Amino acid sequence: MDKQEQAEFLIEAMPYIKKYFNKVLVVKYGGNAMIDDDLKSSVMRDLVVLNLLGIKVVLVHGGGPEISETIKKMGMETKFVDGLRYTDKETSEVVRMVLAGKVNKSLTDLICKHGGKAIGVCGQDGHMLKCEIQDEKLGYVGKITEINTQLITDMLGLGYVPVISTVGYDDEGNVYNVNADTAASAIAGALNAESLILMTDIRGLLENKDDPETLIHKVYVSDIPALIKQGIISGGMIPKIECCKDAIRRGVKKAVIIDGRVSHSILIELLSDEGSGTMFL
């Protein structure tokens, strides 16, 4: 990009910067963008840019591949029920160790290395994410029952990016593994966020799942049941889109699914006319 193009991009971005200034943006981060080191660095740099522009960024992350790798190294057995990881007490402790420790602190460090301010926390800190068992057959997979946003708003008020790993708690001291999409949606709603962005491994919602050029740019939540019936929304996209729908119903202005494999997809989505994924309203 030459200097003329840079200037034109800034002019195009100006109304969007104004729109999001001092507003809350919740980003759910995972998938291939988390595995690839170059993409990870690019995403963290983008979040720093948004933070420096006066946007209150909250990063919510998972870390399924890291959990699986650690469980394997420890010689533990991974058990799946209906395609979902069964989380017993021992596994829940590994989840906390990996998410709240290794993954969370590496992301926090990257943001700081790129000139930002970040604090890494998990859903147990400040009793942020109170949970109960979602389904007995899944063990300690958490269903969020209460959200305390005080710690998040305190960090945002001081100019920090809260980096949140999705580990929950209950009053009996149990540790819960919480789905990151679900947690991000609930946190965005509790914060009355301007926008929720879910980073995935596809461009967004496709009219034809085998043709990436059939991206649907805008979906109204009232249209979701018909799209499911038509088979356009199916498989693993159903829970993600349910999270988008839940966020909108909780008061989030818009929710977007974008391709985390594309460099600067967050900036393209937020600060340009074209956008980069599927927006839910």
C-alpha positions in Angstrom: 0.0 0.0 0.0 1.5 3.3 -1.1 1.1 6.6 0.9 -1.9 7.7 -1.3 -3.7 4.4 -0.5 -2.9 4.7 3.2 -4.4 8.2 3.2 -7.5 7.0 1.4 -8.0 4.1 3.8 -7.8 6.4 6.8 -10.4 8.7 5.2 -12.7 5.7 4.5 -12.1 4.5 8.1 -12.9 7.8 9.7 -16.7 7.4 10.2 -16.1 3.9 11.5 -13.5 5.0 14.0 -16.0 7.7 15.1 -18.7 5.1 15.4 -16.7 2.7 17.6 -14.8 5.3 19.6 -15.3 4.6 23.4 -17.6 1.6 22.5 -17.0 -2.0 23.6 -16.0 -4.6 21.1 -15.8 -8.2 22.1 -13.7 -10.5 20.0 -13.8 -14.3 20.3 -10.5 -15.7 19.1 -9.6 -19.3 18.3 -9.2 -21.7 15.4 -6.3 -21.6 12.9 -5.7 -17.9 13.6 -4.6 -19.1 17.1 -2.4 -22.0 15.8 -0.4 -20.0 13.2 2.2 -17.8 14.9 2.2 -15.2 12.1 -1.6 -14.9 12.1 -1.6 -14.8 15.9 0.8 -11.9 15.8 -1.3 -10.1 13.2 -4.5 -10.4 15.2 -2.9 -9.1 18.4 -1.4 -6.2 16.4 -4.9 -5.4 15.0 -6.3 -5.4 18.5 -3.6 -2.9 19.7 -4.5 -0.6 16.8 -8.2 -0.7 17.7 -7.3 0.0 21.4 -5.1 2.9 20.4 -8.0 4.3 18.3 -10.1 4.5 21.5 -12.1 1.3 21.1 -12.6 -0.7 24.2 -11.5 -4.2 23.1 -12.3 -7.3 25.1 -10.6 -10.6 23.9 -12.2 -13.9 24.8 -10.3 -17.0 23.8 -10.5 -20.8 23.7 -7.7 -23.2 23.2 -9.0 -26.7 22.3 -6.0 -27.9 20.3 -3.6 -26.8 23.2 -5.8 -28.7 25.7 -5.8 -31.8 23.6 -2.0 -31.7 23.1 -1.4 -31.2 26.9 -3.8 -34.1 27.8 -1.9 -36.3 25.4 1.5 -35.4 26.8 0.3 -36.1 30.3 -0.8 -39.6 29.2 -4.5 -38.9 30.0 -7.3 -40.2 27.9 -9.6 -37.8 26.0 -13.2 -38.9 26.0 -15.8 -37.5 23.7 -19.6 -37.7 24.1 -21.7 -36.8 21.0 -18.6 -35.1 19.5 -18.0 -33.0 22.7 -15.1 -33.3 25.1 -16.1 -35.0 28.4 -14.6 -32.9 31.2 -14.0 -34.8 34.5 -12.5 -33.1 37.6 -8.9 -34.0 36.5 -9.5 -32.7 33.0 -11.1 -29.5 34.2 -7.8 -28.7 36.1 -5.9 -29.3 32.9 -8.2 -26.9 31.1 -7.6 -24.3 33.7 -3.8 -24.8 33.6 -3.7 -24.5 29.8 -6.3 -21.8 29.1 -5.7 -19.5 32.1 -2.0 -20.2 32.1 -0.2 -21.0 28.9 -2.6 -19.7 26.3 -3.9 -16.6 28.2 -0.5 -15.4 29.2 1.0 -15.8 25.7 -1.8 -13.7 24.1 -1.4 -11.1 26.8 2.3 -10.9 26.3 1.9 -10.6 22.5 -0.5 -7.6 22.9 2.1 -5.9 25.2 4.9 -6.7 22.8 3.0 -4.9 20.0 2.7 -1.8 22.1 -0.6 -2.4 23.8 -1.8 -2.7 27.4 -3.4 -6.0 28.3 -4.2 -8.0 31.5 -4.9 -11.7 31.3 -7.7 -13.2 33.5 -10.0 -16.2 33.5 -13.7 -16.5 34.3 -12.9 -17.4 37.9 -11.1 -14.1 38.6 -13.4 -11.6 40.2 -16.0 -14.4 40.1 -16.7 -13.4 36.6 -18.3 -16.5 35.1 -20.5 -18.4 37.5 -21.5 -21.8 36.1 -23.5 -25.0 36.6 -23.2 -28.3 34.9 -24.6 -28.0 31.3 -25.3 -31.7 30.9 -24.4 -34.5 33.3 -23.1 -36.6 30.5 -20.4 -34.0 29.7 -19.1 -33.6 33.2 -17.8 -30.2 34.1 -18.7 -28.4 30.9 -20.2 -25.1 32.2 -23.5 -23.4 31.5 -23.1 -19.7 32.5 -25.7 -18.7 35.2 -24.3 -15.3 36.2 -21.8 -12.8 34.9 -20.0 -10.2 37.0 -18.5 -7.6 34.6 -16.9 -5.4 37.3 -13.4 -6.6 36.7 -13.8 -6.2 32.9 -15.1 -2.7 33.2 -12.4 -1.7 35.6 -9.7 -2.9 33.2 -11.3 -1.1 30.3 -11.6 2.1 32.3 -7.8 2.0 32.8 -7.2 1.5 29.1 -6.3 -2.2 29.2 -7.4 -5.0 26.9 -8.9 -7.7 29.1 -7.8 -11.1 27.8 -10.3 -13.6 29.1 -9.9 -17.4 29.2 -13.2 -19.2 29.5 -12.8 -21.1 32.8 -15.8 -20.9 35.1 -16.5 -21.4 38.8 -19.3 -22.4 41.2 -19.8 -21.9 44.9 -18.5 -25.4 45.7 -15.1 -24.6 44.2 -15.5 -26.6 41.0 -13.7 -25.6 37.8 -15.7 -25.5 34.5 -14.7 -25.7 30.9 -16.9 -23.1 29.1 -17.4 -22.9 25.3 -15.6 -19.8 24.1 -18.3 -18.7 21.6 -21.0 -19.0 24.3 -18.9 -17.1 26.8 -18.1 -14.3 24.3 -21.8 -13.9 23.4 -22.8 -13.7 27.1 -20.0 -11.3 28.0 -20.8 -9.1 25.0 -24.5 -9.0 26.1 -23.6 -8.2 29.7 -21.3 -5.4 28.6 -23.9 -4.0 26.2 -21.2 -4.2 23.5 -21.4 -2.4 20.2 -20.3 -5.5 18.4 -19.3 -9.2 18.8 -16.8 -10.7 16.4 -16.4 -14.5 16.2 -13.2 -15.5 14.4 -13.7 -18.8 12.5 -12.0 -21.0 9.9 -14.4 -20.0 7.1 -15.3 -16.7 5.4 -18.7 -16.6 7.1 -22.1 -18.0 6.3 -22.1 -19.4 2.8 -25.2 -20.0 0.7 -23.3 -23.0 -0.8 -20.9 -24.4 1.8 -18.6 -25.7 -1.0 -18.3 -22.3 -2.7 -16.5 -19.5 -0.7 -17.7 -17.0 -3.2 -21.4 -17.4 -2.0 -20.8 -15.4 1.2 -24.0 -14.0 2.7 -23.0 -10.6 3.9 -26.0 -9.8 6.1 -28.5 -11.9 8.1 -31.4 -10.8 10.3 -32.0 -13.0 13.3 -35.6 -13.5 12.3 -34.3 -15.2 9.1 -32.2 -17.8 11.0 -34.9 -20.5 11.4 -35.7 -20.5 7.7 -32.0 -20.7 6.8 -31.6 -23.7 9.1 -34.7 -25.3 7.5 -33.1 -24.8 4.1 -29.9 -26.3 5.2 -27.9 -23.2 4.6 -27.1 -23.1 8.3 -26.0 -26.5 9.3 -23.5 -28.6 11.3 -21.0 -26.7 13.3 -22.3 -23.3 12.1 -25.6 -23.8 14.0 -24.2 -23.2 17.5 -22.0 -20.3 16.4 -25.0 -18.6 14.8 -27.1 -19.3 17.8 -24.4 -17.4 19.8 -24.7 -14.5 17.4 -28.5 -14.5 17.8 -28.3 -14.7 21.6 -25.9 -11.7 21.6 -28.3 -9.6 19.5 -31.2 -10.5 21.8 -29.1 -9.5 24.8 -28.7 -6.0 23.3 -25.5 -6.2 21.3 -25.8 -4.0 18.2 -24.4 -6.5 15.7 -22.6 -9.8 15.7 -20.2 -10.8 12.9 -18.6 -14.1 11.8 -15.2 -13.5 10.0 -12.4 -15.6 8.7 -9.6 -15.6 11.2 -7.2 -17.1 8.5 -7.2 -13.7 6.6 -4.6 -11.1 7.8 -6.3 -8.0 9.2 -9.8 -9.4 8.8 -10.9 -7.5 12.0 -9.7 -4.2 10.7 -11.3 -4.8 7.3 -14.6 -5.7 9.0 -14.7 -2.8 11.3 -13.0 0.0 9.5 -14.0 -0.3 5.8 -17.1 -0.1 3.6 -16.7 -3.7 2.3 -16.5 -5.7 5.6 -15.1 -9.2 5.6 -17.7 -11.7 6.9 -21.4 -12.3 7.7 -23.1 -9.7 9.9 -26.1 -10.6 12.1 -28.6 -7.9 13.1 
